[in-house]
């Protein structure tokens, strides 16, 4: 009997983040893509993914050259846990918080490969992914789902936080992260009630006021269809959360979750896929979105959209990634170039 391990792809799909451009220098051959960026003290860090590497995920320092182009450096000496698919990160002090998903075994199914069609043992296995080397006999297939996870890195040590997941999300990922206030920790938890599907139909906010020791949940959106990932930003103790459904209708909520909670401040039809929320020096938030292949920027204040928003097209290219911990700073990733803005 041959055992074949089948990964649903949910963890990798839901935590995919940015499939973006490489650094211009600092890596030989094809450079990894950048998923997230953060400032920790005086250093700038990038969370990268390289599907061809033995260890596909890494955290690297990066530098900004005189022309604004970004160069990736060597990996930090920290090992990310096996089976963990990271999405985004933010730093407070020396601690680095990394969101993502882990592969969780759901069941093992035994099939007779001579007669059982693959589609009969669950929607979480894709007939198109069948291994042609499978023998014509009885095989065991391990079926996995994606489980939201939050990792805390300190020095060269890593440990999973006790992140409680809403019962309504049986397959999903911890996506965006923000750090409001002195000890606040906000994490977007997204996915769907079906353990066999890798899609975002609802979004919840997990919030901790004590650096991840205790948590409470706030539903952000449901009925998203095949929605896009939530983006978060913190300005002081105020949190901004932007969700989007499959049609690109964005909903923004804002407020102090410790005092008054989050309130609806804006809904924008056809705004597209939110990519990044970047706090500005005056306490507002710029939301960068992909609208039919063009990048747009919208500016929001405490009570809604600011009239003097930069407009529909911001002159950016490709993907936009916020640099957590730097006000008004982000990366623009286009083709073979990464540029930093606001540093």
N, C-alpha and C positions, 0 to 999 in steps of 0.2 A: 504494500500500500504506500502510495506517495502522498506526502503532505504538501499542499500548495497554499501559501499565505496570500490572501487577497486583501489589499488595502482599499477601502471604499474610495479613497481620494478626498474624503470630506475634510480632513484636517488640513491637507495641503491646499485644497481649493479655498476653504473659508479663511485660512490664514495667509493667503497668497500675497496680499498687500501689493507692493509695487513691483512690476517687472520692468525695470527701468534701465537707464544707461550706465555704463561702466565709468569708473574714475579714469582720468586721462593718463595718469601715471601711477606707479606704485604697485603694479601687479603685472606679472608676465602672462602672455597669452590672453585669452578671453577673460576680462575682469568680471567680477560678480555684480549682480544688480543690487540696488539700494532699496530697502523696504521702509526704513525709518531713520531718523536722525535726532540726536540729542546733544546738549551741552552738559558736561559734568565737570564742575570747577572750571579750569582753564582749558580743558580739552574738548574737542569736537569728535563725536562718535557716530558711526553709521552701522546700522544693522543690515547685513548683506546676505544674499542667497546666491548659490551657485549649484545648479542642479547636476553638474558633471563632477563635482568634487566628492571625495569620500565623506567629508564632513560638510554638508551643503550650507549650513548657516554659520555666521560668524559676526562678531562685533569688532569693528576696526576703527582706529583713529583716522581722521581725514584732515587735510590741510587745504587752505584756500590760497591760490596763487594771486599775483598782482592783477591779472586780467579777470579774476573772479571764478576761474575754473577750479574744480575740485579734484584732488588726487587722493586716492585711497592708500592707506598704509597697511602695515602688517596686522594680523589678527591679535586681539588681546588674549592673554594666556588664561582663558576661561573656557571650560567645556560645557556646552549646552546639552541637556539631557537627551538621550536617544529617544526618538519618537515624538519629540517636541517640535512643533512648527511655529516659529515666532512670527509676530505680526508688527508690533510697534513697541516703542520704549520711551521712558522718561527717567530723569535722574533727580534725586534729592540728596544732597550731601554726597557721600561716597556710594550710596545705594543706587542701583539701577533696576528699575521695574520693567519687565518684558512681558507683554501679553502674547497669547497665541492659542494653540490647541494641541492636545495630545491624542495619540491613537489609542482607542480603548476597545478591547475585544468584546464583541457582542455575543457571538456564538460560533460554534464549529458545526458545519454542515457536511454530512457524508453523502456523496452522490456517486452513482454509477455512470462514469463518463461514456459508457457504451450506449446508454439509453436515456439518461435524464438530461433534458435541455437545461442549459445554465440559467435561463430566466426563471426557472421554477423555484430556485432557492433564494430568492429575495431581490428586491429592487436595488439593494446596495452592491450587487455584483453586476458588472457590465459584460454582456456577451461579447462585445467588441474587444474586450481585454483578455479574452481566453488565451491561454498559453498553448500554442500548437504542439508543444513537446509533451503535453499531458498524455499519459498512457490510456489506452482503451481499457479501463478497469475502474475499480472503486478508489476514490480519492477523498481526502478530508480537505475542506476549505474553511479557513478562518476568516470571519467577516468582522470588520472593524467599523467604528463610528468615530466622529470627532468630538472631543470633550474640551470645553473652554478651560484654559489654564493660565495662571499668572506666576511668573518666576521672579525671584528677588536675587540679584547678584551683588555680592559684596566682596571686593578683592578678587581672589581666584575661586571663591566658593559660590555655589548656586543652590537654591532650595525653593521648592514650590510653596506658594502661599496657600492658606486655607480659604480659597475662593469658593464661596457657595454659589451654586448655579440654580437659577429658577427652574421649577418643575416643568414649565412650559417649553423649555429648550432641551431636547433630548439629543440633538446633534448640533454642534455649533462651535464658536470660537470666541475668545476674548480678543477684541479688536483694538479700538482706540483706548488711550490712557491719558489722563491729565492729573495734575497735582495742585488742586486749589488749597489756599491757605497754608498754614504751617505744617499740618500733619494730614491733610486731606488726600485721599486717593480715590479717583473715579475711573471705572473701567466699563467700557461698553461690552455687553455680552449679547451675542447675536447668533441666530440660527433658526431652527424650526422644531415643532413638536414631533416630527417624524424622524426616528433614529436612522432611517435608511436614506435620507435625502441630504444633500450638501447644498443648501440654499438658505438665504436669509429671508424669512417671512416675518420676523419680529425682532425688536431690539429692546434690551433692558439695560438699565444703569445699575451697576453695583458700586456702592459708595462706602468708604471707610473714613471715619474721622480720627482714627488712631493708627495710621500707618499699616493697615491691613490686619489688625488684631480682631476687629469685629466688623461685620458688614450688614448693610440693609439694601434692599432692592427697590428701584423705581421703574415701572414700565415706561418706555419711551414711545414705542410704536408697535402696532400689530397690523396684520392684513397687508403687508408690504408687497405681496406677490413674490417676485424674484427681485427683492430689494437690493440696494447698495449698502456698503458698510457705513456706519456712523462715524462722524468726526467730532472730536472734543477739543476744547480749549479752555484754559483757566486764566482769568485776570484777577489777581488777588484771591479772595475767597469766592469769587463768582465763577460759575461754570456755564459754558455754552455747549450745547449738544445739537448737532444737525443730523437728521435722518432723511432718507430718500427712498421712495418706492420705485418699482420697476419702470414707471413712466417718467421718472426724473423729477417728480414733485417733491420739493424739499420742505421740511418742517424744522424750524429752529425753536429751541427752548433755552431759557436762560434764568439764572438766579443763584442765590446762595442756598445750596442744598441743606446747609446746617440750620438756617434761620427760616426761610420762607419756601424752600423747595424750588423746583423749576416751573416756570410759567411759559406758555406759548407766546412768542413775540413776533413770529412771521411765518407765512406759508407762501412758497413761490412755485407756481406751476411751470413745468418744463425747464427747471434750473439745471437739470442734468445730474451727473454723478459727483458728489462731493469728494474732493481729494484731500484737502487740508484746511484746517482752521488755524489762523495765525493771529495771536494777540498783537495789538498795536500799542504804541507808547501812550496814547491818550485813553486807553481803557476800552477801546472798541475791538472788534474781531473782523478780520478779512477772511472770507470763505472763498476758496478757489475750487472751481468745478469744471468738469469736462462736459461740454454741451456739443454733441454731434462732432466730436473731434477737435473742437476749439476750446481753449481755456478762458474762462471768465472769472472775474473777481467781483464779489459783492461785499459791502461793508455794513456791519450791524453794530448798533449801540444797545443800551439797556432797554430801550422801548421799541426796537425794531430796526428796519433798514434805514441807513443814513442816506439822506438825499444826495450828498456829494459822493456817492459810491463811484469808484473808478470807471465803471461801465461794463459792457458785455464782454469785450475782449481786452485782456490786460497786457498783451504783448508777450506773455509767457509761452513756452513751448513744451509739449509732451506732458509729463507728470509733474506735480508740485508736491513737495514733502516738507512739512513744517519741521523746524529745528526746535525741539522742545527745550525750554530753558533759555531761549534767546528771543526777546521781544522783537517783533517785526522782522524775523529772519526765516528764510526758507530756501530750499533747493529746487532748481528747475532742471529736469532731466529730459533730454531730447537726443534721440539717436545715439551718437557716441560721445556726448558731452554732458557734463554735470556742472552747473553754475550755481554759486551761492549768491543770495540777495540779502541785503540788510545786515551783513556782518561788518 
